[in-house]
Amino acid sequence: MNDAPLERALERAEFAIKRIERSLADRAPRDSAPARDEELRSKVREAVAELDQLIREVAE
């Protein structure tokens, strides 16, 4: 059994999670402006969409 595609998918998923964590860490606690919140939501949506794609690829 070749686990290389699964390993690559997991690495990409870990990278996406790190992107989310960096976005959260970069966010200043006092910065609660709606535009900044929407930017963070957009980044999270992108990362979740990437994770969904990875899951679909591995399931094939």
N, C-alpha and C positions, 0 to 999 in steps of 0.2 A: 504494500500500500504506500503510495506516494503522498506524504504529508506536506510537501512543499507549498501547495496552494493554500492549505489551511494555515500554515505558519506565516505565509506572507499576509494573509487576510488578518490574522491576529496582530501582526506587527502594525499593519495599517490602522486597525482599531485602537491599539494602544497609542499610536501617534495622534489619532483624533481625540482621544481622551486627554492627552497631554495638552493639545491645543485648547480644549475647554478649560483645563486647569490654569493654563497661562492667562487666558482671557479673564478668568475670575481673579487671579492674583494681581493682574495689572490694573484691575478696577479699584480706584481710590474709594475708601469707605464713605467719604463725604460726597462723592460724585453720584448723585441719584437723578441726574437730569434725564428726562424721557428719551432724548436722542441716544444717550449712552446706553440706556437700558435696551432700547430697540437694537442697537448695534450688537450687544451681547446676545440677545435673543436670536439674531440672525446668525451669528457664529455658531451658537448651539444647534440651531436648525440644520446648518450645513454639516456639522459634525455628525449629528444623528442620521441625516440622510446618507452620509458616507458609510456609517456603520450598518444601516439597513441594506445598502448595496452590497457590502462585504458579506453580510449574512446570506443574502440571496445567492451570491456567487459560490459560496462554500456549500450551500444546500444543493446546488445543481450537480 
